[in-house]
């Protein structure tokens, strides 16, 4: 374990979020998210009755189909387990994301469209890691395919979008100095 040894403790709640990216045969991309919440104890729910330990409190899925420019072309959302019987009824609202581009400000725009009673907190939360998964899926694969075809990098390509998005990609840092010297701003 990379963290220090914890104090004595007992498990109570586990959230699993798994996001996966897929290249489709039609040239589009599917980015999927799956969320589960489980408790380590049995509990009683007014709407579900007895919920045994390990049975999901939440289990939800969302799939974005996007094009090469990260424009959302289709959305599918589903809720298998939820605290209330009405929760799955909100899934069709996620179609409102069609046409939205996954770029800077994406999550803010998502919250404007699907925030509060217009969406589901857990499905909306998944869209942050799904957006990251889209970038991690599409841009490296497109570069890999370009290299396989023997195509050169576009001449005069501008500053890569990921520069200055985190400590490692600081334009004044050692990584950028080595990998993108033309965009290095340090001393």
C-alpha positions in Angstrom: 0.0 0.0 0.0 1.5 3.4 -1.0 -0.1 5.1 2.0 1.1 4.8 5.6 -0.4 2.1 7.8 -3.8 3.3 8.9 -5.2 3.5 12.4 -7.3 0.5 13.4 -10.6 0.7 11.5 -13.5 -1.2 10.0 -14.9 -0.8 6.4 -18.2 1.0 6.1 -18.8 2.1 2.5 -17.1 1.4 -0.8 -17.6 3.3 -4.0 -16.3 1.9 -7.2 -16.1 4.0 -10.3 -14.8 2.4 -13.5 -14.5 4.3 -16.7 -13.5 2.6 -20.0 -12.9 3.9 -23.5 -13.6 2.0 -26.7 -12.9 2.6 -30.4 -16.0 1.7 -32.5 -16.0 0.2 -35.9 -17.8 3.2 -37.3 -15.1 5.6 -36.3 -16.8 6.9 -33.2 -15.8 6.4 -29.6 -17.7 5.0 -26.7 -16.8 6.2 -23.2 -18.5 4.3 -20.4 -18.8 4.8 -16.7 -20.1 2.4 -14.1 -20.6 3.4 -10.4 -21.5 1.1 -7.5 -21.9 2.0 -3.8 -22.0 -0.7 -1.2 -22.2 -0.9 2.6 -20.5 -3.3 4.8 -23.6 -3.8 6.9 -27.2 -4.7 6.4 -29.7 -1.8 6.6 -33.4 -1.2 6.2 -34.7 1.1 3.5 -38.2 2.6 3.4 -38.4 2.0 -0.3 -36.3 -1.2 -0.8 -36.9 -3.0 2.4 -33.9 -5.0 3.8 -30.7 -4.2 2.0 -28.0 -6.8 2.8 -24.4 -6.0 3.1 -22.7 -5.9 -0.3 -25.9 -5.3 -2.3 -25.5 -2.0 -4.1 -27.1 1.1 -2.7 -26.3 2.7 -6.1 -25.4 1.0 -9.4 -25.5 3.2 -12.4 -24.1 3.3 -15.9 -23.6 6.0 -18.5 -22.2 5.8 -22.0 -21.2 8.8 -24.1 -20.6 8.2 -27.9 -18.3 10.9 -29.2 -16.6 11.8 -32.4 -12.9 12.6 -33.0 -13.5 16.2 -31.9 -15.0 15.0 -28.6 -18.5 16.2 -29.5 -21.1 14.0 -27.8 -23.2 12.3 -30.5 -25.3 10.0 -28.2 -25.8 9.3 -24.5 -27.3 6.3 -22.7 -27.8 6.2 -18.9 -29.2 3.5 -16.7 -29.8 2.9 -13.0 -30.0 -0.7 -11.8 -30.0 0.1 -8.0 -31.0 3.3 -6.3 -32.4 4.4 -3.0 -35.8 5.5 -4.5 -37.9 3.9 -7.2 -38.2 7.2 -9.1 -34.4 7.5 -9.7 -34.2 5.6 -13.0 -36.8 7.9 -14.5 -34.2 10.7 -14.9 -32.0 8.8 -17.3 -33.6 10.2 -20.5 -32.6 13.7 -19.4 -28.9 12.8 -20.1 -29.7 12.9 -23.8 -29.6 16.7 -23.3 -25.8 16.3 -23.5 -25.9 15.5 -27.2 -24.0 18.2 -29.1 -21.9 19.2 -26.1 -18.1 19.2 -26.7 -15.8 17.7 -24.0 -13.4 20.5 -23.6 -12.5 23.1 -21.0 -15.6 24.1 -19.1 -17.4 20.8 -19.9 -18.3 19.9 -16.3 -19.6 23.4 -15.6 -21.8 23.1 -18.6 -23.0 19.7 -17.6 -24.0 21.0 -14.2 -26.0 23.8 -15.9 -27.8 21.3 -18.0 -28.3 18.5 -15.5 -27.7 20.0 -12.1 -30.2 19.7 -9.2 -33.5 18.1 -9.9 -32.8 17.9 -13.7 -30.3 15.1 -13.2 -28.8 12.5 -10.9 -26.0 13.5 -8.6 -24.1 10.2 -9.1 -24.4 10.1 -12.9 -23.4 13.7 -13.2 -20.4 13.1 -10.9 -19.3 10.3 -13.2 -19.1 12.7 -16.1 -15.9 14.3 -14.7 -13.8 11.0 -14.9 -15.6 10.0 -18.1 -14.3 13.3 -19.7 -10.8 12.4 -18.6 -11.2 8.9 -19.9 -12.3 10.3 -23.3 -9.0 12.3 -23.5 -7.0 9.3 -22.4 -8.7 7.1 -24.9 -9.0 9.2 -28.0 -5.9 11.4 -28.3 -3.2 8.7 -27.7 -5.0 6.3 -30.0 -5.3 8.9 -32.7 -1.6 9.6 -32.4 -0.8 5.9 -32.4 -2.9 5.4 -35.6 -1.2 8.4 -37.2 2.2 7.0 -36.5 1.1 3.5 -37.8 0.1 5.2 -41.1 3.5 6.9 -41.2 2.0 10.4 -41.2 4.1 13.2 -39.8 3.0 15.5 -37.0 1.2 18.5 -38.4 3.7 21.3 -39.1 3.4 24.3 -36.9 1.1 22.5 -34.5 0.1 24.8 -31.7 0.6 24.4 -28.0 -0.7 21.0 -26.8 -3.9 21.4 -24.8 -2.6 19.5 -21.9 0.3 21.9 -21.1 -0.2 23.8 -17.9 -3.0 21.5 -16.8 -1.1 20.0 -13.9 2.3 20.2 -12.1 3.9 17.6 -14.3 2.9 19.4 -17.5 4.0 22.9 -16.4 5.4 24.8 -19.3 8.2 26.0 -17.1 9.0 22.5 -15.9 11.6 19.9 -16.8 9.2 17.5 -18.6 8.0 20.2 -21.1 11.7 21.3 -21.5 12.6 17.8 -22.6 9.5 16.8 -24.6 8.2 20.1 -25.9 11.1 22.5 -25.9 9.4 24.9 -28.3 6.8 25.5 -25.6 9.2 25.7 -22.6 8.9 28.9 -20.6 11.3 28.3 -17.8 14.7 29.9 -17.2 
